[in-house]
Structure formats: C-alpha cells, structure tokens
Amino acid sequence: MARYTGPKWKISRRENFSVFGDDQWKKRPTLPGQHGTSRGRTSNYGIQFREKQKVKRMYGMLEKQFSNLYKTASKATGDTGIKMLQLLETRLDNVVYKLNLAKTMNQARQFVSHGHIFVNSKRVNLPSYHITVGDEISYEPSFEKSDIIKIIKEETKSRTVPKWIENSKVVMVPTRDMIDSSIQESLIVEYYSR
C-alpha cells in the first residue's frame, strides 16, 4: 500500500489550509521552497489544481486513487461533485476518523489496515472500503480494551460526530451541507473535465 510519508507541515503551507487538522504549520507564513513567495496571479488551471491537491491530501489519497474515485462519481447519476464528496466521506478510514475512533486520519487508516476495525462485526482491513447506510463500525473487541483507546477517547471527547452517523452506525448518506464547506468541488470537476 502506497502512502505519503514526507513532511506534513510543508503540505499545509503549500495548500494554505490545515490539511492534517493542526495549526502548527502557520509558524512560517510563506509557501515552501527557496524563495517562498507566489509568482503573481494564479491561472484558472492553477486554482483548480490546488483545490484538487488540497482535497486529495485531506483524505490521504494518492493521485490514482483520487482520479479513479472521480471516474466512479462521474458515472453515477446526479451531481458529480457532490457524489464525489459522498464517496470520499463514506470511505472506512474517514468514517473511523469522524466517529472519533482515531485522533487523526493517518491513525484511522493505520487502525483499519492493521485489522483493528470491524464493520457489522466483521474485520475489514481496507481503508478505501465503502460504507453504506446501516453499517455499524466498532473496534476489534480485544483492541478496545487497550490503553491507547482510553487515551483516544479522552482526547477526542470534545470533537462532534457528524449528523449522518449515530451510535457508531451510518444512518444516512451525507448531504452537501454536512460536508466540509471549505471544499469547492466544482473546481475539481472542472479540473478533471478538461
């Protein structure tokens, strides 16, 4: 399984957005690189590309995975941008993170790939597994008793769980108003429809 293992703050600085949920990257106000300044006005293509990169990195995906997900969304009926966001939101690693079963998206992906997460009482170790309405997500019983889970529950108790998840169960497909409003999905659709 391929994943990004490089510097995390540099990504947040490049996107000018807290991709990994922390604000420590703001220590340096400039873009990464030798000179750290932008080179004038950004083209439409550049704006679309930056939005695609931001969303791709927010969900911890690589380019091939993200483009395949877009192709799946474009074949579905309805608005392609909203369908793409719904597919991103209902990935197992994202649902584990939104349920506060992990502190970060990377930790959620690790829990899933190491087999610590059950979906409907069955072990699933694919972070890209698509969750449907009615699926129930939980820890593996012996893993739930570990000390790390107590720490995670303590640190994530202030985070709210989205409305489309209740009692560790997906009750509905997320609508656009339930998904991060900073994402401009129309720019991503325009980027891929070139």
MIBA-36738 format. One record per residue: residue in three letters; x, y, z of N, C-alpha, C in turn. Coordinates in steps of 0.1 Angstrom, whole numbers. Layout:
N
> type,n.u,n.v,n.w,ca.u,ca.v,ca.w,c.u,c.v,c.w
> ALA,X,Y,Z,X,Y,Z,X,Y,Z
...
This chain:
194
> type,n.u,n.v,n.w,ca.u,ca.v,ca.w,c.u,c.v,c.w
> MET,8,-12,0,0,0,0,9,12,0
> ALA,7,21,-9,15,33,-10,8,44,-2
> ARG,16,53,4,11,64,12,22,74,13
> TYR,18,86,16,27,98,17,34,97,30
> THR,47,98,30,55,98,42,64,110,44
> GLY,62,120,36,71,132,36,66,142,47
> PRO,72,154,46,69,164,56,54,168,55
> LYS,48,169,67,33,172,67,31,187,67
> TRP,38,195,75,36,209,76,38,216,62
> LYS,47,210,55,50,216,41,38,215,32
> ILE,30,204,34,18,203,26,8,213,30
> SER,6,215,43,-4,225,48,1,239,43
> ARG,13,242,44,18,255,39,16,257,24
> ARG,18,246,16,16,247,2,2,250,-2
> GLU,-7,243,5,-22,244,3,-28,256,10
> ASN,-21,262,19,-25,273,28,-38,269,35
> PHE,-38,257,40,-50,251,46,-45,240,56
> SER,-52,239,67,-48,229,77,-52,215,72
> VAL,-44,209,64,-48,196,58,-49,185,69
> PHE,-40,185,79,-39,174,88,-46,178,102
> GLY,-53,189,102,-60,193,114,-53,200,125
> ASP,-40,203,123,-33,211,133,-29,225,127
> ASP,-26,234,135,-23,248,130,-8,251,133
> GLN,0,242,136,14,245,139,22,248,126
> TRP,16,245,114,23,248,102,23,263,100
> LYS,15,271,107,14,286,105,26,293,111
> LYS,36,286,116,48,292,121,56,300,110
> ARG,55,294,98,61,301,86,50,306,77
> PRO,49,319,75,37,324,67,39,323,52
> THR,51,318,48,54,318,33,51,304,28
> LEU,51,303,15,50,290,8,63,282,10
> PRO,63,269,9,76,262,10,84,264,-3
> GLY,97,263,-1,106,265,-13,117,275,-9
> GLN,126,277,-18,137,286,-16,133,300,-13
> HIS,124,305,-21,120,319,-20,107,321,-13
> GLY,98,311,-13,86,311,-5,76,321,-9
> THR,76,327,-21,66,337,-25,59,332,-37
> SER,47,336,-39,40,332,-51,45,341,-63
> ARG,42,336,-75,47,343,-86,36,350,-94
> GLY,29,359,-87,19,367,-93,5,360,-93
> ARG,-3,363,-102,-17,358,-103,-17,344,-107
> THR,-25,336,-101,-26,322,-104,-37,320,-115
> SER,-34,311,-124,-43,308,-136,-55,300,-131
> ASN,-65,299,-139,-77,291,-135,-73,276,-133
> TYR,-64,272,-142,-59,258,-141,-52,256,-127
> GLY,-44,266,-123,-37,265,-111,-46,265,-99
> ILE,-57,273,-99,-67,273,-88,-74,259,-87
> GLN,-77,254,-99,-84,241,-99,-74,230,-94
> PHE,-62,230,-98,-52,220,-94,-50,221,-79
> ARG,-48,233,-74,-46,234,-59,-58,229,-51
> GLU,-70,231,-56,-82,226,-49,-82,211,-49
> LYS,-79,205,-61,-78,190,-62,-67,185,-52
> GLN,-56,191,-52,-45,186,-43,-49,187,-29
> LYS,-55,198,-25,-60,200,-11,-69,189,-7
> VAL,-79,186,-15,-89,176,-11,-83,162,-11
> LYS,-74,160,-21,-68,147,-22,-59,144,-9
> ARG,-52,155,-5,-44,153,7,-52,153,20
> MET,-63,160,20,-72,160,32,-76,145,35
> TYR,-79,138,25,-84,124,27,-73,114,26
> GLY,-61,118,24,-49,109,25,-49,100,13
> MET,-52,105,1,-52,96,-11,-41,100,-20
> LEU,-37,90,-29,-28,93,-39,-35,96,-52
> GLU,-28,100,-62,-34,106,-74,-43,95,-81
> LYS,-38,83,-83,-45,72,-90,-58,69,-83
> GLN,-58,68,-70,-70,65,-62,-80,76,-64
> PHE,-75,89,-63,-84,100,-64,-91,101,-78
> SER,-83,99,-88,-88,100,-102,-98,89,-104
> ASN,-95,77,-99,-105,66,-100,-118,69,-93
> LEU,-117,75,-81,-129,79,-74,-137,89,-81
> TYR,-130,98,-88,-137,108,-96,-145,101,-108
> LYS,-138,92,-114,-144,84,-125,-157,77,-121
> THR,-156,71,-109,-168,64,-103,-179,74,-101
> ALA,-176,86,-95,-186,96,-93,-192,102,-106
> SER,-184,103,-116,-189,109,-129,-198,99,-136
> LYS,-197,86,-133,-206,76,-139,-219,75,-132
> ALA,-220,80,-119,-232,79,-111,-242,90,-116
> THR,-254,88,-113,-264,98,-116,-264,109,-106
> GLY,-268,121,-110,-268,132,-101,-255,141,-103
> ASP,-254,150,-93,-242,160,-94,-229,153,-91
> THR,-220,153,-100,-207,146,-99,-199,151,-87
> GLY,-199,164,-85,-191,169,-73,-196,164,-60
> ILE,-209,165,-58,-215,160,-45,-213,145,-44
> LYS,-215,138,-55,-213,123,-54,-199,120,-50
> MET,-189,127,-56,-175,125,-53,-173,128,-38
> LEU,-178,138,-32,-176,141,-18,-183,131,-9
> GLN,-194,126,-14,-201,115,-6,-193,102,-6
> LEU,-186,99,-18,-178,87,-18,-165,89,-9
> LEU,-160,101,-9,-149,104,0,-153,103,15
> GLU,-164,108,18,-169,108,32,-172,94,37
> THR,-176,86,28,-180,72,33,-169,62,31
> ARG,-157,66,29,-146,57,30,-144,52,44
> LEU,-140,40,47,-139,35,60,-130,43,69
> ASP,-118,46,64,-108,54,72,-114,67,76
> ASN,-122,74,67,-127,87,71,-138,85,81
> VAL,-147,75,80,-157,72,90,-152,69,103
> VAL,-141,62,104,-134,59,117,-129,72,123
> TYR,-124,81,115,-119,93,120,-131,102,125
> LYS,-141,103,117,-153,111,120,-160,106,133
> LEU,-159,93,135,-165,87,147,-157,89,160
> ASN,-145,95,158,-136,97,169,-130,84,175
> LEU,-129,74,166,-122,62,170,-107,63,168
> ALA,-103,74,162,-89,77,160,-86,92,161
> LYS,-74,96,165,-71,110,166,-69,117,153
> THR,-63,111,144,-60,117,131,-65,107,119
> MET,-65,113,107,-69,105,96,-58,94,93
> ASN,-46,97,95,-35,87,94,-36,76,104
> GLN,-40,79,116,-42,69,126,-54,60,123
> ALA,-64,66,118,-76,58,114,-72,49,103
> ARG,-65,53,93,-60,44,82,-52,33,87
> GLN,-43,36,97,-35,25,103,-43,15,111
> PHE,-53,20,118,-62,11,126,-69,1,116
> VAL,-74,7,105,-81,-1,96,-72,-12,89
> SER,-61,-7,84,-52,-16,77,-45,-27,86
> HIS,-45,-24,99,-40,-34,109,-50,-43,114
> GLY,-63,-41,110,-74,-50,113,-80,-48,127
> HIS,-79,-36,132,-85,-32,145,-99,-27,144
> ILE,-105,-26,132,-118,-21,130,-127,-32,124
> PHE,-139,-32,130,-149,-42,125,-161,-34,118
> VAL,-166,-39,107,-178,-33,101,-189,-44,102
> ASN,-200,-42,108,-210,-51,111,-205,-64,116
> SER,-196,-63,127,-190,-74,134,-181,-83,125
> LYS,-176,-77,114,-166,-85,106,-154,-76,104
> ARG,-142,-82,105,-130,-74,103,-128,-70,89
> VAL,-125,-57,87,-123,-51,74,-109,-44,75
> ASN,-100,-47,66,-87,-40,66,-84,-32,54
> LEU,-94,-27,47,-92,-19,35,-97,-5,39
> PRO,-87,5,39,-91,19,42,-101,25,32
> SER,-101,20,20,-110,25,9,-123,18,9
> TYR,-126,9,18,-139,2,19,-150,12,19
> HIS,-160,10,11,-171,19,10,-182,15,20
> ILE,-185,24,30,-195,22,40,-209,26,34
> THR,-219,18,37,-233,21,32,-242,23,44
> VAL,-253,28,41,-263,31,52,-267,18,59
> GLY,-266,19,72,-269,7,81,-257,0,86
> ASP,-245,3,81,-233,-3,85,-229,2,99
> GLU,-225,-7,108,-221,-3,121,-205,-5,123
> ILE,-198,5,128,-184,5,129,-180,4,143
> SER,-170,-5,146,-166,-7,160,-151,-11,160
> TYR,-145,-11,172,-132,-16,174,-133,-31,175
> GLU,-121,-38,172,-120,-52,174,-120,-54,190
> PRO,-128,-64,195,-130,-64,209,-118,-64,218
> SER,-107,-71,215,-95,-71,223,-88,-58,222
> PHE,-88,-52,210,-81,-39,209,-88,-28,216
> GLU,-101,-29,218,-109,-19,225,-105,-18,240
> LYS,-99,-28,245,-95,-28,259,-81,-22,261
> SER,-74,-19,251,-61,-14,252,-60,0,257
> ASP,-48,4,262,-47,17,268,-48,29,258
> ILE,-44,26,246,-44,36,235,-58,41,233
> ILE,-68,32,234,-82,36,232,-87,45,243
> LYS,-82,43,255,-86,52,266,-81,66,263
> ILE,-68,67,259,-62,80,255,-70,87,244
> ILE,-73,79,234,-80,85,222,-94,90,226
> LYS,-101,82,234,-114,87,239,-114,99,247
> GLU,-103,100,255,-101,112,263,-98,125,255
> GLU,-90,123,245,-85,134,236,-96,138,226
> THR,-105,129,222,-114,132,212,-128,135,217
> LYS,-130,135,230,-144,137,235,-150,151,232
> SER,-142,161,229,-147,174,226,-151,175,211
> ARG,-146,166,202,-150,166,188,-164,161,186
> THR,-171,168,177,-185,163,175,-186,153,163
> VAL,-195,144,164,-197,134,154,-207,140,144
> PRO,-205,138,131,-215,143,121,-229,138,123
> LYS,-239,145,117,-253,141,119,-256,128,112
> TRP,-249,125,101,-252,112,94,-247,100,100
> ILE,-240,101,112,-236,89,120,-242,90,134
> GLU,-249,80,138,-254,80,151,-251,66,158
> ASN,-246,67,170,-243,55,178,-234,45,170
> SER,-224,50,164,-214,42,156,-221,35,144
> LYS,-232,40,139,-239,35,128,-242,46,118
> VAL,-240,43,105,-243,52,94,-258,52,92
> VAL,-264,63,94,-279,63,93,-284,69,80
> MET,-275,77,73,-279,83,60,-266,87,52
> VAL,-268,89,39,-257,94,31,-255,109,34
> PRO,-243,113,36,-241,127,39,-246,137,28
> THR,-252,147,32,-256,157,22,-245,168,21
> ARG,-246,177,11,-236,187,9,-234,196,21
> ASP,-244,199,28,-243,208,40,-236,201,52
> MET,-235,188,52,-229,181,62,-214,178,60
> ILE,-209,182,48,-195,180,44,-188,194,45
> ASP,-175,193,47,-167,205,49,-170,216,39
> SER,-174,228,43,-178,238,34,-166,245,27
> SER,-154,242,32,-142,249,25,-138,242,12
> ILE,-144,230,10,-141,223,-3,-150,229,-14
> GLN,-144,232,-25,-151,237,-37,-150,226,-48
> GLU,-160,217,-47,-160,205,-56,-161,209,-70
> SER,-167,220,-73,-169,224,-87,-156,226,-94
> LEU,-146,231,-87,-132,233,-92,-126,220,-96
> ILE,-128,210,-88,-123,196,-90,-129,190,-103
> VAL,-143,192,-104,-150,187,-116,-145,194,-128
> GLU,-143,207,-128,-137,214,-139,-123,209,-142
> TYR,-115,207,-132,-101,202,-135,-102,189,-142
> TYR,-110,179,-138,-110,166,-145,-118,166,-158
> SER,-126,176,-160,-134,176,-173,-126,183,-184
> ARG,-114,187,-182,-106,194,-192,-104,184,-204
